Amino acid sequence: MKEELRIVIESKHFIEKIVECSILFPKREYVFKNKIIETSFQFLEDVYLYNYKKEEIENLFKDLAMLNYYVEYAYKKRILSHKLNKEFSNQLIILLKLTYGLKRKYVS
């Protein structure tokens, strides 16, 4: 139960930071901005869904992979600074470790 709670807290923190930094995105990248926010919320929704259906773990990994790509893309396009890129990457690593912990705990 502790891991589920921590992954929810960490994903909420990640979403809050993404939404806060979304003002940095240029207007021409509005589709990208909407997609990264949508995927972040989808990850949180998948975490809540995972508590009911344990076989949905692959959706968590898919969402994390896409979020990782979006952060890399934003950094390459110079939308995110090096500091923000590092912060988001560290948060994604924490989320990935927690997701692997869930997988190891329930899908043995």
Secondary structure as GFF3:
##gff-version 3
##sequence-region A 1 108
A	DSSP	alpha_helix	2	21	.	.	.	ID=ss1
A	DSSP	three_ten_helix	22	24	.	.	.	ID=ss2
A	DSSP	three_ten_helix	27	29	.	.	.	ID=ss3
A	DSSP	alpha_helix	30	50	.	.	.	ID=ss4
A	DSSP	three_ten_helix	54	56	.	.	.	ID=ss5
A	DSSP	alpha_helix	57	76	.	.	.	ID=ss6
A	DSSP	alpha_helix	82	106	.	.	.	ID=ss7
###
